[in-house]
Amino acid sequence: MTIRILSSKTNSFLHQFQFFKGSLHIGHCRTTINNGVAVLSDLEIYDQYKKQGFGTHFLQGSEDKLKAKFGVQVVSLLAWQPTGGSEVVDFFKKNGYEPLFKGLGSYDDSVTIYDLHRLRKKI
């Protein structure tokens, strides 16, 4: 399994991480990095690869690369949890992330209502 990092040519703090199993592209995430802090966004493992440990593997691999290549010490994120569920927040808690704020509100994308959760982890 491989993680490829694509860095922005115009903004040195923007990066996209692409996740591969062999030659199959199975997911991605984006980061912004500033002063030793990375903000992780859009972490996605494609549906057919979920529930197989790839999310944890690639999240931890991304954290390792953020620390080794960019000197990141803290990773922050905003998790979108479908209202009434807990699987997204539980995934990040299982991987060492701690909630920062409660009651951040919600977001309605006209299909699903999401509760918003800010989480953080020191790496």
Secondary structure, 3 states (H helix, E strand, C coil): CEEEEEECCCCCCEEEEEEEECCEEEEEEEEEEECCEEEEEEEEECHHHCCCCHHHHHHHHHHHHHHHHHCCCEEEEEEEEECCCCHHHHHHHHCCCEECCCCCCEEECCCCEEEEEEEEEEC
